[in-house]
């Protein structure tokens, strides 16, 4: 299957209670009260959402943070003011990568043990984890390090974050299947139905869908909507054909547990269809106020993209989420 880049163009789980981040000012209809700081729940849906108040998240994308990668690497610090986003490179620093994990070693996430790829052990710092991941998928780690220190990399993430906010995205994951918006890690069957409907003529009214999807559309705010047009794909990483009949756009956060659940449960089913007719586009939407390592993870994915291996890094970041999420940067 083709894995290209576009040129132009959350079920419940006990114990997962991420806090909330900030509401998109342009889309107050999606913001919800959550005084307890628990994940938002509505009709069986759980997803990470920003609370109301203050400026949009992308206007202060990250509080100052840093990644240190490899010997003679730069420290890439993203610092975005309320008025003007900019990436500020810090001083150079030396940091040796961590040792490699034995091939076939198992990892545990939420009590589920799964076989792992032969990647670097995620111990010590976030930097050691990411440089190990880069090496495990045969990236040029020097180029990877340099990429992390450039403003262009942050610009890609910030641009997609802003675009998602303008579309009313306020939590992760949020999807656009052509011009149909679906909010949260809904059951796999919902995505199967929506993709099939798009392949068979693309319904223009809610009457063309099952009772399940009609119920999603009837929630307040709606978890399913038919939009006037398919959102812009500029800069997105695409798996499958960029000209596919059905384009599934995913606004996601690598540190979001519900995005990870979608990756585990629904993406494998979707990938059976990806090719000429169905494609997946990934767009960056890190909720950095509640997921402090997410911004750096999205930078790492973009730097893998620069070397043609976005989806390999994408899969590692989700599969190893429990490893790198708690690490110090």
N, C-alpha and C positions, 0 to 999 in steps of 0.2 A: 504494500500500500504506500501511497505517496505521503511524505511528511514534509510539508512546505510551509513557507511563511507568506502571509498575504502582503502583496505589494501596495495595492490601492484599496484599495477599497475601504435541605438539612434532614424519620423515625427517631424515637426516643432511645436514650441509652443511660441507665443509672450511673450516676457519678460524674457525667459530663456536664459541668455547669460553668461554661465560660462566662466571664463578665460581658458587659456590653460596651460598645464603642459609640461614636458620635453620629448623630442623624444627619442625613443629607439635607441641607437647607432647602434645596430646590425641590425636594419631594417629601414634604411633611406628612402627606397622607399615608406614607409607609411607616413612619416612626411610631413606636408603641411604648406605653409605660412599662417599665420593668424595675420597680423599686427594689426587688430582692436581688437583682444582679444575676438571676438565673437565665438560662437560654429561653428565648421566646417560644411559646408553645401554642399552637392553634390547630385544632382538628388533627392532631397526631403529627404535626410538623414541628421540627426543631431546627433552628438555624442560628448562626451568629449574626447579631444585628446591632447597629449603632443606636444609642439612645438620643433623645431629642436635645436640642440646644446647641448654640455655638456655631462657628463656621463649618463648612464642609470639611471632611477628613483630608481631602487632597490639598487643602490650603496649608496644612502643617503635617504633611505626609508622615514624617517620622520625627520624633524627638531625636536630638543628635545621637547617633550610634555609629559603630565602626565594625568593619570586617578586616581582619589581618590574615592574609593568605600568602604562604610560601616565603622562601628566602628572598630578600630584597623586594618585597611586595609593598604596595601602598596600602594605607588604611583608607577605605572608601567610606566617607561619612556623608549621609544624606541629611541635609538640613534645609527645611522648607519653611519660609516665613509665611505670615498670613497674607502678604502682598505678592510675593514673587518667589516661585520655586527655584532653588538652585542646589546643586550638589557641590559640597566643599571637600576636596581631597585634603587629607591630613598628612602628617609626616610619614616617611617610609619606615618600615619596621621589619625585623627578621623573625620568622616563626617557622619551625620545621613541622612538616606534616606528621600526623599521628601514624602509628603502625597499622598495617593492613589487617583486617579481620580474616580469619580462616575461611576458605571457600566452603559454602554450605552451612555455615553457622546459622542457628535459628535465632530469631528475635521475637520478643513478646510485646504485644500491644493490646491493652485492655483484656488480658487473659487469653488472647488468641495467639498461638505460636505458629509462625510461618517460616518457611525456608527463606534464606536471604541470598542475595547476590554477593560475590566476593568483593565487598566494598571496605573502605577504611573504617576502622573502629571509631565510633563517634564518642570520643572521650576527650576531656580537657576543655576545649573551646569550640564554639560554633565554626570558627575558621578551620580548625583541623578536620572537622566533619566534612565541610564543603569541599576543601581541597582534596580530601580522600575520595569523595564522590566523583569529582571531576577526573581524577586519575583513573578511577575504576571504569569509566566509560571512554577512556582513551582520549581525553581532551589534552590539548597543550596547556599545561598548568600555568606557564608563564603568561601566555596570552589570556587565559582565564582570569589571572590576577590583575593584569593590566586593564581588562575590560571592567572589572568591578570598581576601578578607580576613575572611570570616565563619567562625565555628566550625561553623555548620550544614553548610557544604560539606564540611569535614573529617569531620564526624560521619557523613555518608552513606558516605564511603569507608571509614572505620574500622569502621562497623557491618557492611558487606558483607565486609570483610577478616576480621573476627571470625567471621562466619557461615560463611564458607568454611572457616576453620580447624576449626570445630566439626563440619563435614561431612567432615573428613579431607582437605581439599584441601591439598596440600603442594608443588605445582608448577604451572607454567602452560605451556600452557592445560589446564584440566580442564573437562569438560562433563558436564551432566546432561540427557539426552534423556528427558523425563518422569521416570520413576524409574530410568533406566538411567545408570550412571556410566561415562564413557569418559575415560581419562587420556592426555593428550598429543595432539600434532598428527598423529593417525593419518591414513592415506590417505583421500582423499575417498570412495572406495567404501564404507568402513566407515560413514561418516555417512549415505550414501545408503541403505544396507541398514537401518540402525537406524531412520531416519525412516519408510521404507516399512513396516517391521514394526510401528511404532506406529500407523500409519494403517490397518493391517490386523488390528488386534486386540490388539497389545501382548503378546508372549510372556511367560510367567511363569517359564519355565525356560530354561537355557542350551541345551537341545536344540533350541530353536526358531530357532537362529542358525547361520550358516555356520561352516566350520572355522576361518576367519580370526578371527572373534570368539570362538569357543571357545578358541582359542590365547591370545588376550588375557586371557580369564578365568582361564586356567590358570597365568599368570605369578605370581611371588611378589615383591612384592605384586601383586594382580590389576589389570590395566589395563581390565577390564570387569567390572561388577557390576550385579546387579539389586537395587534397594533396596526397602524396604517402601512408601515413598511419595515423591512428587515434592517436592523441596526448596522452601522458601519463596521467593517472588519479591518480597517487599517492597522497594520502593525501586529496583527494577531498571528500566533503560531497555529498552523493548520495541519491536522492529521487527516489524510484523505485528499480528494480533489478539491481545489479552490472553486471549481465550477460545479460542485455537487448540487443536485436538486434540493437536498435537505442539508442545511448548515445548522449545526447545534453549537451555539455560542455559549460558553460557560464563563461567567464572572466568578472567580474563585480565589481562595486564600490558602496557601500551602500549609498554614498552621491551624486551619479551621478543622475541628474534629468531624463536622458534618460533611465537609468537602471530602475528607478522607473516607467517610462512610460511602459517599457516592462513588468515589474512585474504586472502593472494594466491591460494591454490590452491583452498580449499574453500568459503569464504564466497560467491564468485561463483556457484558451483553451487547452494548452499543458497538464495541470494536468488532464484533462479528459482522456488522453491516458496513463498517467504514470502508470506503473505496471510491468508486466513481459516482455513486448516487447519494451517499451519506458521508458527511465529513464533520469533524469536530474542530472548533476554534477555541483556543484558550485565551482569556483576557485577564490581566492582572487586577486584583481588587484586595490587596492586603489590608486587613483591619488592624493596623499597627498599634492602636491604643490598647487592644486586648490581646494581641498576639505580637509581642515585642520582637520576635525573631523573624516574623513573616517578611518584612521589607527586604532583609538580607537574602532570604530564600528566593524571593522573586528576582532579585538582582542576579543570583547564581543561575537561575533558569534562563534569564536573558543572555547571560554570558555563554551558557551552553548552546543557546540558539545561534549565537554568532558563529559557532563552529559546527552548526548543522545537527546538533544533538539535543534540541529542546525536550523532546518527548522522553528520551532516556533519563534526563535530569528530572523532568516532571515526575516520572514513575518512581525514581529513587526518593525524591523529597516526600512524596505521599507514603510510600512503603516504609520509610524510615522516620516518619514524623515523630514518633515517640522517642527517638534517639536525639535528634537535634533540637527539638522544641525547648527543652529545659536548659540547654547549654548557655554558658556565659559568652557574650560576644565582646 
